C-alpha cells in the first residue's frame, strides 16, 4: 500500500522519493528508504509488490522472525533498504539513481532461506546457494534484458548483490542471537 501511494505521489512529483546520490549528499536522507519504495513504472511496482507478498507467504512465519512476524518482516524490509542504500553509496559511487525493491527482495529471500536452515529444512541451503549463484551469474553475464525492458531501466545488479549479502548477514546474526538464548 505504501509503495502504491508513493508511486502515485511520484507521478505528481517525480524527483521526491528516488535514491539520488546528489540529493542524498545535500541532506535528503529519507531517500535511503524511499528509493526502494518507488519504481520506474507500474509493471516494476507490480512485479516487486507481488514478490514481497510471495516471500511473505513462503517465509513470513519463519522462526527467525520471532513472535511478531509482520512487524519483524516490515522492519527487516526497512533495514535492508537502508543498508543497501549505504552499500550503494559506499561501494558503488557510479550508481547515481536507483528505484525499486529488487535488492531488498534478494535480502528477504536469503534471510528466509537461512530461517529454513535454522528450522532444519535443508531445502534452505539450496535456496541460499541458488540466490548466490543467480547473483554471481548476473555479475558475470549481465542481468536479464527482458527484465530491463519490462521495468524500463537497467537492472541494478549491485543492489541484488548487496541485498544478498545483507540478507544473509542479517539471517546469520539473528540465528546466532537466537541460538545463544
Secondary structure, 3 states (H helix, E strand, C coil): CHHHHHHHHHHHCCCCCCEEHHHHHCCCCCHHHHCCCCCCCHHHHHHHHHHHHHHHHHHCCCHHHCCCHHHHHHHHHHHHHHHHHHHHHHHCCCCCEECCCHHHHHHHHHHHHHHHHHCCCCHHHHHHHHHHHHHHHHHHHCCCHHHHHHHCCCCCHHHHHHHHHHHHHHHHHHHHHHHHC
